[in-house]
């Protein structure tokens, strides 16, 4: 299970942040309230606590992994 991610914040969208860890880019869904604050940190090192789940499409035959990042346990 994935617990946390640390890396360079490459960009921030409406609902997600792009985090680069070594040669891998991750899309991390973030709470809307954190997006504005995160836009000021683009290019810096960030750390998120993660919730990792599989999202089902249609009848459950296809699953897409999702990462949701939080800046604190609260």
C-alpha positions, 0 to 999 in steps of 0.5 A, spaced: 500 500 500 502 506 498 503 511 504 506 517 502 509 521 496 515 526 496 518 529 490 518 535 485 511 539 484 511 540 477 504 543 476 497 544 479 490 543 476 483 544 478 483 537 482 490 534 481 497 535 482 503 533 478 509 530 482 515 528 479 519 522 483 525 520 479 523 518 472 516 517 474 510 523 474 504 521 478 498 524 478 495 526 485 488 528 486 488 534 491 482 537 495 480 543 492 482 547 498 489 546 497 490 547 490 491 555 490 496 554 496 500 548 492 500 553 485 505 557 489 509 551 491 510 549 483 518 547 482 519 545 490 519 539 494 512 537 496 510 531 501 503 528 501 500 523 505 496 518 500 489 514 500 490 509 494 484 506 491 482 503 485 476 506 481 471 502 477 469 504 470 462 501 467 460 494 470 467 493 474 471 490 469 476 496 468 479 499 474 484 505 474 488 506 480 487 513 484 492 517 489 489 522 493 494 526 497 493 530 503 498 535 506 496 532 513 493 527 517 487 532 519 
